[in-house]
Each structure stands twice: as C-alpha cells, then as structure tokens.
Amino acid sequence: MRSKTFNIIKALTTIVIAVAGVSLLACKSTAAVTTPAPVTEEPLLLYRKSPCYGPCPTYEALIYSNGTVQFIPIKYTPVTDTITFTLSAMELSKLKKSLAELNYKNLQNYYKTEWTDMPATHLYFYEAGKEVKHIKHQEGGPESLIRFIEEVHEMLWKYVEAAKEK
C-alpha cells in the first residue's frame, strides 16, 4: 500500500512539474521590447575614420539622403554611445553639392602613405541605396578630396561635440 501511495505521489509530482514547465514556456513576457525603427531613407555616404597609434578619433558616420546621421564612436571621440542627429537643410544641401562637385567616380580608390601610423579616412559613396565607390585616403590626392574630407569631419564633429555637452 505504501509503495502504491508513493508511486501515485511521484506520478502526481511529475505531472505538476510538467504542467508548470509548459505553463512557463507558454507565458508571454509583459515587458515591452523596443527596437529602433528601421531607417527607410537610403544611405548617401558612409564616412569612416580608422585608428592610428595615438589618440586619433576613430568612428563611423552613416549619412542618409534625408540628412539623418548615425554616428558610431569607436575610440577617442567625445561621446561613447551611438548617437543620431539630423543635418540642417543647408548642411545637407551643401553636402550633396560637394558630392556632385567631387566627381568621386573618377577618383582613385586608394591614396596611401608610406607612414605606418597614419589614420585613414574611408569614404563609401552610395547611389539609389547601393555602394558605388569606396575611397581609402591617408594622404595626398586632389585638393578637392582633401577639402571634402575635412569639411565632412568638421560638420559631423560639431554635432558630436554638442551631444557631449548634453
């Protein structure tokens, strides 16, 4: 009799544990999970600064055709988290004009240096959402390219510095 009672209790315990396990798996979490809204705009330019052996700012900035910028800091930047900001209409217009004047499709793919410590600026140009040109610049090259790289960095840095102060 004792053995029969023990077997019944054991069977009931197993059933209770199984039902509890299934119940837990079937429950939905009530915690809200938020994911960033997908960007529906097409990329215009990916601007990437690579590291050097010193404190060179290292980051990526993806600029979309509507002026939205996703800035991803990597090292030696005033901010430590990814930030998103929007260029002013005038800045976006100036950037698009500079892109057209740069005539990037006719530029070389590489402007390298012989120095081992030089950071590089990578420019990925997009048309209709697809990458059409990648330029790696360390030094040299046409003045228009050097000026473009400096102007874009300065424009981005203004927003990054402002985000640091918040």
Secondary structure, DSSP 8 states (H G I E B T S, - for coil): -HHHHHHHHHHHHHHHHHHHHHHHHH----S---------S-EEEEEEE---SSS--EEEEEEETTSEEEEEEEES-S-SS-EEEE--HHHHHHHHHHHHHHTGGGS-SEE--S-TT---EEEEEEETTEEEEEEEESS-S-HHHHHHHHHHHHHHHHHHHHHHT-
